[in-house]
Amino acid sequence: MKMEDIGKKSPYYEFCPNKKCLTDVQRIGVMTTYVFLKVKADKNNEQGEYFLMWLSDKLFKMHQKGKRKGQNNRITLDEAYKNYLDEHIGNYKYWNTLDNVKGLKEANLRHMNEFYKLLNSICKTIVIYNPKSAENSKNFIINSTESFNQYMPLYQNVSKCDSYLHLLDNLKKTYEKFRTTINNGDSKLASSLQTLTTIDGKDSYFSTSFSTFDFSNSKCQSEYDDDILKKWKETQDRREQKNNEDNGDNNPQSPK
């Protein structure tokens, strides 16, 4: 499905307000309705999560265009949907049917956009896999590396929030399932795939008590920090320097 297809007389018109799509926002509304129905987002929790990540990408771009300079990104997915898309949706109001992942609507839009970036890299890694194509193998490794590079700061930003960790674990499980499949058929190529680890090398799943999505806890409400890995490294360097200084004080050199 392409945006330009929606502008023509087509079956997609049934998703347009009054069966007419006159603006790009209305066409985006059609696209989101189509994808929602295609993946059955209201019937499958994992598909519902991934659909909302994908939708967040579209809403985040709208939010960035309308945001005043210096304005922060403290807006939830639900607020963004109601601000930018709700009135441009046709008769099929899918937003009210997502009870299976209802609490996820309260996630921060910026955070969800970052989750989409990881989802997108993982999907590209899976879709492009073709062991018979050297060019595809190269891009396959590039996308795997992009997944790793997106996973690390994302974990660091959400490590204290179990609802976000649940999303992160599900994405990692999708990636690891694919790695296992590749390893069974082509262990050499599989060895070139990145492992999704934290900055300190932990290769694990981290959600410990998830039951339903809840972002009301203060641990889930921090702003996304693009420099979080740099700050972590600086903190580690300072600790190492202090430890070295303390060890030097405790082990004075003997006088000659």
URMO-V790509 format. One record per pair of residues at least 12 apart in sequence whose ideal C-beta (glycine too) atoms are under 10 Angstrom apart, sorted by the first residue. I is the first residue (numbers start at 1). GAP is how many residues later the second one is. Records with the same first field share a line. If there is no record, write none. Layout:
I->GAP ; GAP
//
This chain:
1->29 ; 30 ; 33 ; 34 ; 37
2->25 ; 29
3->18 ; 21 ; 24 ; 25 ; 27 ; 28
4->23
5->22 ; 25 ; 26 ; 29
6->15 ; 18 ; 20 ; 21 ; 22 ; 23 ; 24 ; 25 ; 28
7->14 ; 15 ; 17 ; 19 ; 20 ; 23
8->13
10->20
11->23
12->15 ; 18 ; 19 ; 21 ; 22 ; 78
13->17 ; 77
14->16 ; 19 ; 76 ; 77 ; 78
15->12 ; 14 ; 15 ; 16 ; 17 ; 18 ; 19 ; 21 ; 22 ; 74 ; 75 ; 76 ; 77 ; 79
16->13 ; 14 ; 17 ; 72 ; 73 ; 74 ; 75
17->12 ; 13 ; 70 ; 71 ; 72 ; 73 ; 74
18->72 ; 73
19->71 ; 72
20->70
21->67 ; 69
22->66
23->65
24->38 ; 64
25->33 ; 37 ; 59 ; 60 ; 62 ; 63 ; 64
26->59 ; 61 ; 62 ; 63 ; 64
27->61
28->27 ; 30 ; 31 ; 33 ; 34 ; 56 ; 57 ; 60 ; 61
29->29 ; 55 ; 56 ; 57 ; 58 ; 59 ; 60 ; 61 ; 63 ; 65
30->58 ; 59 ; 60 ; 62
31->23 ; 24 ; 27
32->19 ; 22 ; 23 ; 26 ; 27 ; 49 ; 53 ; 56 ; 57 ; 62 ; 63
33->56 ; 57 ; 58 ; 59 ; 60 ; 61 ; 62
34->58
35->15 ; 16 ; 19 ; 20 ; 23 ; 59
36->12 ; 15 ; 16 ; 18 ; 19 ; 56 ; 58 ; 59 ; 61 ; 62
37->55 ; 57
38->13
39->12 ; 15
41->13 ; 14 ; 53 ; 56 ; 57 ; 59 ; 60
42->52 ; 54 ; 55 ; 56 ; 57 ; 58 ; 59
43->54 ; 57
44->56 ; 57
45->55 ; 56 ; 59 ; 125
46->54 ; 55 ; 121 ; 124 ; 125 ; 127 ; 128
47->53 ; 54
48->49 ; 50 ; 51 ; 52 ; 53 ; 54 ; 56
49->51 ; 52 ; 55 ; 58 ; 63 ; 66 ; 70 ; 117 ; 118 ; 121 ; 122 ; 164
50->51 ; 65 ; 66 ; 69 ; 73 ; 117 ; 120 ; 121 ; 124
51->43 ; 47 ; 50 ; 53
52->25 ; 29 ; 46 ; 49 ; 52 ; 53 ; 55 ; 60 ; 63 ; 64 ; 115
53->24 ; 51 ; 54 ; 58 ; 59 ; 60 ; 61 ; 62 ; 63 ; 64 ; 65 ; 66 ; 67 ; 114 ; 118
54->58 ; 61 ; 62 ; 65 ; 66 ; 69
55->22 ; 25 ; 26 ; 30 ; 39 ; 40 ; 54 ; 57 ; 58 ; 61
56->21 ; 24 ; 25 ; 48 ; 51 ; 52 ; 53 ; 54 ; 55 ; 56 ; 57 ; 58 ; 59 ; 60 ; 61 ; 63
57->52 ; 55 ; 56 ; 57 ; 58 ; 59 ; 60 ; 62 ; 63
58->22 ; 23 ; 26 ; 27 ; 55 ; 58
59->16 ; 18 ; 20 ; 21 ; 22 ; 24 ; 25 ; 26 ; 50 ; 53 ; 54
60->13 ; 15 ; 17 ; 20 ; 24 ; 49 ; 50 ; 52 ; 53 ; 54 ; 56
61->23 ; 52
62->18 ; 19 ; 21 ; 22 ; 23 ; 47
63->12 ; 16 ; 17 ; 20 ; 21 ; 46 ; 47 ; 50
64->45 ; 46 ; 49
65->19
66->14 ; 17 ; 18
72->38 ; 151
73->35 ; 36 ; 37 ; 38 ; 40 ; 150 ; 151
74->34 ; 35 ; 36 ; 147 ; 149
75->33 ; 34 ; 35
76->28 ; 29 ; 30 ; 31 ; 32 ; 33 ; 35 ; 36 ; 139
77->27 ; 28 ; 29 ; 30 ; 31 ; 32 ; 33 ; 34 ; 35 ; 36 ; 138
78->17 ; 24 ; 25 ; 26 ; 27 ; 28 ; 29 ; 31
79->26 ; 27 ; 29 ; 30
80->25 ; 28 ; 29 ; 30 ; 32 ; 33
81->14 ; 24 ; 28
82->13 ; 23
101->111 ; 112
102->110 ; 111
103->60 ; 109 ; 110 ; 111 ; 112 ; 113
104->59 ; 62 ; 63 ; 108 ; 109 ; 110 ; 111
105->108 ; 110
106->57 ; 107 ; 108 ; 109 ; 110 ; 114
107->51 ; 54 ; 56 ; 57 ; 60 ; 106 ; 108 ; 113
108->49 ; 50 ; 53 ; 56 ; 107 ; 112 ; 113 ; 114 ; 115 ; 116
109->115
110->47 ; 113 ; 114
111->43 ; 46 ; 47 ; 50 ; 53 ; 56 ; 104 ; 109 ; 110 ; 111 ; 112 ; 113
112->52 ; 55 ; 112
113->111
114->36 ; 39 ; 40 ; 43 ; 44 ; 50 ; 110 ; 112
115->35 ; 39 ; 43 ; 49 ; 52 ; 53 ; 55 ; 56
116->34
117->29 ; 30 ; 32 ; 33 ; 34 ; 37
118->28 ; 29 ; 30 ; 31 ; 32 ; 33 ; 35 ; 36 ; 37 ; 49 ; 50 ; 53 ; 54 ; 57 ; 78
119->28 ; 31 ; 48 ; 51 ; 52 ; 55 ; 56
120->23 ; 26 ; 27 ; 30
121->21 ; 22 ; 23 ; 24 ; 25 ; 26 ; 27 ; 28 ; 29 ; 30 ; 50 ; 54
122->21 ; 22 ; 24 ; 25 ; 28 ; 29 ; 49 ; 50 ; 52 ; 53 ; 56 ; 74
123->20 ; 24 ; 51 ; 52 ; 55
124->15 ; 16 ; 18 ; 19 ; 20 ; 22 ; 23
125->14 ; 15 ; 16 ; 17 ; 18 ; 19 ; 20 ; 21 ; 22 ; 50 ; 53 ; 54 ; 57 ; 68 ; 69
126->14 ; 17 ; 18 ; 48 ; 49 ; 51 ; 52 ; 53 ; 55 ; 56
127->13 ; 16
128->12 ; 13 ; 14 ; 15 ; 16
129->14 ; 15 ; 49 ; 52 ; 53 ; 56 ; 57 ; 60 ; 64
131->51 ; 54 ; 55 ; 57 ; 58
137->49 ; 52 ; 55
140->42 ; 49 ; 52 ; 53
141->48 ; 51 ; 52 ; 53
143->50 ; 51
144->31 ; 34 ; 35 ; 48 ; 49 ; 50 ; 51 ; 52
145->47 ; 48 ; 49
146->48
147->24 ; 25 ; 28 ; 46 ; 47 ; 49
148->27 ; 45 ; 46 ; 47 ; 48 ; 49
149->45 ; 80
150->21 ; 46
151->17 ; 20 ; 21 ; 24 ; 43 ; 44 ; 45 ; 46 ; 47
152->44 ; 45 ; 46 ; 47 ; 48 ; 76 ; 77 ; 80
153->46 ; 71 ; 72 ; 73 ; 74 ; 75 ; 76 ; 77 ; 79
154->13 ; 14 ; 17 ; 42 ; 70 ; 74
155->13 ; 17 ; 41 ; 42 ; 43 ; 44 ; 47 ; 51 ; 73
156->42 ; 43 ; 44 ; 69 ; 72 ; 73 ; 75 ; 76
157->65 ; 66 ; 67 ; 68 ; 69 ; 71 ; 72
158->48 ; 61 ; 62 ; 64 ; 66
159->39 ; 47 ; 60 ; 69
160->57 ; 58 ; 59 ; 60 ; 62
161->46 ; 53 ; 54 ; 56 ; 57 ; 58 ; 59 ; 60 ; 61
162->44 ; 45 ; 46 ; 47 ; 48 ; 49 ; 51 ; 52 ; 55 ; 57 ; 58
163->44 ; 47 ; 48 ; 49 ; 50 ; 51 ; 52 ; 53 ; 54 ; 56 ; 57
164->42 ; 43 ; 46 ; 49 ; 51 ; 55 ; 56
165->40 ; 41 ; 42 ; 43 ; 44 ; 45 ; 55
166->39 ; 40 ; 41 ; 42 ; 43 ; 44 ; 45 ; 46 ; 47
167->40 ; 43 ; 46
168->28 ; 37 ; 38 ; 39
169->35 ; 36 ; 37 ; 38 ; 39 ; 41
170->35 ; 37 ; 40
171->25
172->23 ; 24 ; 25 ; 31 ; 32 ; 33 ; 34
173->32
175->18 ; 19 ; 20 ; 21
176->17 ; 19 ; 20 ; 27 ; 29
178->12 ; 15
179->12 ; 14 ; 15 ; 16 ; 17
198->34
199->29 ; 30 ; 33 ; 34 ; 37
200->32 ; 36
//
